[in-house]
Amino acid sequence: MPQTFNENKGRYGYGRITAEVRKKGIIINHKTVLKLMHESNLYSSVSGSSIFWRLAQFFLDNRIPS
């Protein structure tokens, strides 16, 4: 798991790490991944809320004027 996290420069959170681990054939719960990440001091450098607001701002800036 730390290898997957480091390969993606700390941009993957527990959800994407869970998906990557499952692709490798390991069955694991997202809560377990989150717990293991906290124990290993692995924290995503990008928060989900900042991504949401950047996308919202993009759509507001690029809407068609009426």
N, C-alpha and C positions, 0 to 999 in steps of 0.2 A: 503494500500500500504506500509506504513512503516513496518508493521508486516511481509509482504512477504520479504521485503528488509533485515530485521534483521534476519529472519529465515535462510537466505542464507548467513549470515555473510558478507553482503555488496558486494558480488560477482556478483549480478545480476544488469545489466544495464536496461535502459528503455525498450528495446525490450523484454527481458525475463520477466520483471515485467508485461508488457502489456499482454504477453501470459498467465501468471499465473492469472491475473485478469480476462481475458476473459474466462479461464477455469472455473472460479467461477460463470460465467453467466452474468458478467457486460460488457456491450458494451462500449468500450472506445478507443479513438484514441491514437496512440503512441506519438503524439505531446503533447497531454494533459497530458499523464503520465510523459513525460520529463519535462514539465512546473511545474507540481506538485512536482516532485522530486527536482527540483532546488529551489522551494519555501520552501521545507522542509529541504534543505541542505543535501540531500541524493545523494552521489556520489559514483559510483562503485570504488572499490579498485583495479580493474583489467582493464587495458585499452585494447581495441580491437586490437590495433596495436601490443601490446606485445604478445598477443595470436597468432596472425598471424605469427610473426617472430619466435616464439618458434616452431610452426608447420613446418614452412619452414626449420628451422635448423634441425629438426627431420628428415624430408624427405631427406635433403641433406646428413646427417650423415649416413642414412640407405639405400642409393641407392646401386644398384648392380654394382660393378665395371665392366667396359667393356674391 
